[in-house]
């Protein structure tokens, strides 16, 4: 499919370019050809003017004043010997009635006399030439080939009296020869250009198809993974419903167990559908962020409070540390709040900490809440019982270009180095067997986290050491209006 599309794209590139080159070459050719014709016509008209000024005009009867005039041919045209040059200009003088009186041609041309001051092209067939020609009119043209001439014929008048007609001829090959050579050069150049464009079009079509091919592969993988994730819970729901309906003597506790399973799987499906919908909207660009002033410190506190139940079950302590800007200059100390599994009273103490103006930023509160819920939830999920999850919030940057950075460090099982580049791929899970909790995820959490960070023009980075822990750093820009020093 992609190869056929690539061939069509390359053919379209080549065809469009060939048409454009053909139009351009045709325009250039006809322009050059018309320029050559104009040059020949200008030369012929210039010869006519020179000959006209050199004519010797005298009265027919010198005794009659104001009588008729005539051109003294002997005095005006002294030499009519034909030359052997192939680009010579031939001159013919006709009487007022059209009779040929003088010519530089060795044999008269069988061409009717026509008044053509703007020039015309005359083609003389070989049979029209007289059989008495002793030498060709042009050494470059054998007598067996048609003779093509460019002619200018002008009427010579003095007052109201027509003295005669002057016809000047020039071989047409002065136009056809360079035109033919130029046409050949254009044809070769156009052919080479079309061939080059075809090769370049084939290469460019590959570049154009590569993002489509990658998107198609991602879509196929995404569809396959989504189908797999949806198929399992739907199959379990269907099985529980069928078992419950097939029981002829249903027991209330058994029915409740089936309903609890169905309810749990329904929630899981709901979360999966929400994640898929969010990513689909993100891909289509239809996610509209609600930009408001958000205190990032309060967002982190709320996420920690929501995670306290899971943390308490695993006896994991969660610490939030705010590195105030003054500490970066060595002027003050940081404040730390600890959320332990033994007591949730410290969570209330966190909520009562004084508001820090430097933690404000422009952002979408719901998306930020979802971002840190995924990241802190993963840290708690993959940290063994009795471990720690530390959060550090600080502001970095200078010269009114500040960023809020949140570093989430856990003492969990870590991530293999070869898996780090693929962590943000959708439905990717490092190893479902390395933690029982991992089976509860869908592999979309980090993909959603990356999408949210990108929506806020931020960066997310993960470092990890196997069996020691993982650190996730999120850096978000702090807009100028959010800085309240």
N, C-alpha and C positions, 0 to 999 in steps of 0.2 A: 504493500500500500504506500509506504513512504518512498520507495524507489520510484514508483509510478508518478507520485506527486512531485518528486524531485526532478524527474525527466520533463514533466510538463512545465515546471517553473523554469528550467534551463531553456526549454524550447521557446517559452514566452519571452524570456530575456533576449534570446538570440533573434527571434522574429521581430520584436519591437525595435531592437537596435539596428537590425538589417534594414527595416523600412526607413528608419530615421536617417541612417547612413546613405541609403539609396536616394532619398529626397535631397539630402544635402549635396551628395556628389552630382546629382542631376542639375541642381541649381548652379553649382560651381561650374560644371561643364558648359551649360548653356550661356552662363555669364561670360566665361572666357571665350567661347566661340563667337558670341555677339561682339565682344571687344575686338577680336581679330578682324571680323567683317568691317567694323567701324574704322579700324586702322587702314584697311585696304581701300575703303571708300574715300577716306580723307586723303589718302595718297593720290587716288585717281582724280579727285576734285582739284587737288593742288596742281596736278599736271595740266588739267584743263585750263586753270587760271593762267599758268605760265605760258601755255601755247597761245591762249587768246590774246595775251598782252604782246606776244611776238608776231602776231599776224600783220602782214603788210597789206593795207587796204588802199585801193586806188580807184578813181572813177573810170567807168567803161569808156566814156567819150570825154576827153580832157577839154574839148572845146565847148562843151555844154555845162554851164554852171548849175550845180544842184541836181545833176543827173544821177543815174544809177551807179552803184559802187560794186566792186568785186574784190576778191582776195587774190593777190599775186602769189600763186602757189610756188613758183620757182624761187621767189624771194623769201617766202615764209617757211617753206619746207625744203631745205637744201639737200638733205641726205635721207634716203629711205632704205638704206642697206640694213637688212635684218641681221641681228647679232645672234651669237650662239648661247647667250645666257638664258637659263631656264626660268628666271624670275623677271625677265624684261617686261616693260610696259609697251604695248603696241598702240599706235595712233592711226586713226582713219579720219579723212576729211571728205565730207559729202557736200554736194551742191544743194541749193535750196529745194530742188525737186527730188533729192534722195539719191543722186548718182554719185558713185564712188569716184573721187578725183585723185586721191593720193592716200597711200597707206605704207606703213612700215612692214606689213606682212608680205611674204613672198607670194602668197596666194590669197585672193579675197575670201572672206568668210561668208558662208551661205546663211547669213543671219539678217532678218528684216530690220530695217532702220526704225527704231522706236525712241521716243523722247523719254529718257529715264534719268533725270538729274540726281535721284536718290540711289541709283545703282540697282542692278539686277544680275542674277546668275543665269548664264546661258550654257546649255549643254548641246554640243554638236556631235551627232552620230558620225561614225567613220564613213558611212556611205554618203553623207552630205558633203564630205570634203572632196574636192576635185581630184581626179585621177592624175592630174598633171603635176602634182606636188613633187618636187625633186628632193626636198629635205623636210624633215618634220618641223612643224611650227615651234614645237618645244622639244629640245633634245631629251627631256625627261619623260615625255609622253610618246610612245610609239603610235604610229598612225592607225594601228588596228584598234586602239582604245578610244572611247569617246573623249572629246575635248571639252573641258569645262572652264569657262571664263567668267570673271566678274567684270561687268561693263558699266560705264557711266557715259550717257549720251546727252549732250547739252546743245541748245540752239544758240548760234552766234548771230546777234542782231546789232544793228547800228541805226538808232532811231527806230523807224517803223519797218526798215528793210531787213529781211532775213538774208544774211550773207552765206549761210551754210550750216552744217551740223558737224560737230566734233565728237568722235566716239573714241574713248580710251578703254583698253582692255588689259586685264591682268590675269595670269594663270590662277585658277581657283585652288591649286594645291598649296598655295601660301596659307590658306585657311584649313584645308582638309588634312594636310600632313601634320602640323602641330596639334590639330584637334584630335587626330587619330592617336598620336603619341600620348596626348594628355588623357584621352579616354582609356587607353590601355593602362596608364599609370593609376588612374582612378579605380579601374576595375580590379587591378591587383591589390591596391591599398585597401579597397573596400572588402575584398575577399579575405585578406589577412586580418582586417579588423573584425569582421564577422566571426572568423575562426577563433580569434583571441577572445571575443566576447562570449562565444559559445563555451570555451574552456573556463573563463572566469564565471560565467553564469552557472555552470555545473558546480564550481567550487562555492559560489555564493549561495546557491540553492541548498547545498549541504549545511552551510552555516545557518540559513534561514529555517531549515527543517530540524536542526538539532534541538532548539528549545521546544518545538512541538513534539518531537520524539521523546524528549525527557518528560514533558508534561503528560504525554500519553502513557509512558511507562509508570510515572508516579500515580496517574489516575487508575491504571490497572491494578497497581499494587495497593493503592488506597481502597479501591472497591473490593479487592480480594480480602484485605485485612478487616475492613468494616463488615463484610459479609460473615467472616469467621467469628468476629467478636459478637455479632448479633445472633448468629446461629446457635451458639452454645446456650445462652440464657433462654432464648425462645424455646429451644428443645427441652430444657429442664422445666420451664413453665408448663409447656404442653404435657409433659410426662406427669407432673404433679396434678394437673387438672384432670387428666384422664384417669389417674389412680383414684382420685377423690370421687369422680363420677361413677367409676366402676364398682366401688364398694357397695354391696347390697345392704349392709348393716353399718352405716357410717358411725364412727366414734367421734365425739365432739373434740377431744384432744388431738386425735389424728388429723381431723379436718383443719384444726387451727394450725397444726404444724405445716400442713401443705400450704395454707394461706400465708403463713409467715415466710415460707420459702418464695412463694410467688411475689409477695410484697417486697422482699429484699431484692429479688432479681428485677422487679419492675423499677425500683429505684436505680439499680445499676444501669438498666437500659435507658432510663431517663437521663442519667448523667452522661452516658455515652452519646445519646442523641444530641444533647446540648453541646457537647464537645464537637461533634461532627458538624453541627449547624454553625457553631462559631467559626470553625476552620473554613467551612464552605463560604461563609460570608466574608471572611478575611481574604480568601483567594479571589473572590469576585469584586473586592473593594467596596462592599456595601456596609462594612462595619463603620458606624458613625460614633466616634468617641465624644463623650460629654465632657468638654474641657471646663473644669472648675478648679478653684483653689482647694488643694488637698494637703492635709498635714500627714506626711508619710509616717511620722512617729506614731500617730494614733491608728493608722492603718495596721502597722505592725503589732501594736498592742491588741487590737481586736482579733487579728489572726491568731496570736499566741493564746488568747483567751478561748478561742474555739478549739484549739488543738490540745487544751489542757487535759481533756478526758482521755485521749489516746496516750498522751505523755504520762498521765498518772497510772494508767494500766501497766505501762512498761517501766515505770519509775525513772523517767528521763527528765532531767532538769533543763529548762530553757532559759537562757540569759539574754537580755537585750541591753546592749551597751551603746550609749550615744557619745560619740567623740565630738565635742563641741568645737567650733572653729578656733576658739581661743587656745585650745590645747595644742593646735598645730603650730602656734607661735610659742608654746611653752609657758602660757600664762595661767592655765587652770587645769583641773582634773576632769575626768569623765565621770558620768553617772551610770550606774549599772543596776538593772532590775532583774531578779531571778524568779523564774517560774519553776518550781519543783513539783514532783509528783506527790510529795507528802502533804503539801498544804497549798491551797488555792488562794489563801489570803494575800499572798504577795502579788497575785494578779490584780487585785483591787488596788494595791499600793501603786502598781504601774499606772493604772488609769488615773491616779491622783497626782502623778508627777506634774510639775509646772510645764506649761506649753513652751516649746522652743520655737521662736520665730524662724530660725534658719532651716527648719525641717519642712517648710511649706513649698509647694510646687504646683504647677499647672498640670492637671492630668484627669483621667477618667477614674473616679474612685472605685467603681465596680470592677473595672478591669485590673486595677492595682490590687484590690482585695483578692481577686481570683489568682493573680500572679503569685502573690506571696503565700496564699493558701496552698497552691500546688507545690511550691518550693519547700516551705516549712513542713508540709505534710509528708513529702518524700523524705526529708531529713529525719523526721520522727519514725517513719515507717521502716527505714533501712538502718536504724540505730538499735543495737541490742539493748536489752534491759539494763538499767543502771548507767547508761551512757549520758552524753551531754550534747545539747544543740545550742550554739552560741550565735547571736546576731549582733552585728556591729553596724551602726548607722553613723555616717560622717559626711561632711561636705568637703569636696576637693575642687581645685581650680583656682583661678586668680583673674584679676582685671575684668571683673563683672561677667566672667564666663565660669559659672559654677555648676557642679554636678552633685547630686546626692547618690552616695554609694552604700549599698546594703550588702554585707558579706555574711552568708549563712554557712557556718562550719559545724559539721557533726563528727561524731566519733564512731561512725557506722562501718559497714563492711567494705566500703570503697568500691571503685569501678576499675576494671582492667584498662590499661592504657589503649589497647586496640579498639575498645568500645567508645572512647570519648568522642571521636569524630562523628559518630552516628547517633548520639544521644538525642538530638533534636529531630530526628526522622520520625515520622508518624507511625504509631503502632510498634515502634522499636522498643524491645525490652532486652536488657543485657543477658539475663539468664533467669527464667522463671523458677528454676529449681533452687536458686541460692537463697531465697527467702519465701516463707509461706505467705507473707504479705504481698509479695510481688504479684501473686496470681490475681489479686483484687484490682490491679490497675489495668488500664487499656492501652498504655503506651502513648497517650496523647497529651499527658500533663506538660512535659517539657516543650512539645511543639506549640502548645497554647501559650506557655510562658514566653517563648521566643517571639511569637506573633504579637503579644501584648507589649513586650519591650520594644519591638520594632515600631509599633504604633506610636510609642512615646519618644521615638528617635533616640533610644538608648542602646545599651550593649549588655549582653549577658555572657558570662564566661565561667567554665567549670574546670576545676582542678581536683584530682583525686589520687589517693594512694591506697592500693589494695590492702584491705584488712586494717586500715588506720583511720580513714575518714575522707570526707569530701567537702570542698568549699565551693559555693556558688556565689559569684559576685555579680550584682546587678547595678549598673550605673545609669542614672536617669538625669537628663538635663534639667536644670533649675532656671526657669525663665526669669527675665529681668524683673517682671512685675511681682514675682514670688519672693524676691529677696527683700527682707525687711530688717536690715541691720539696725 
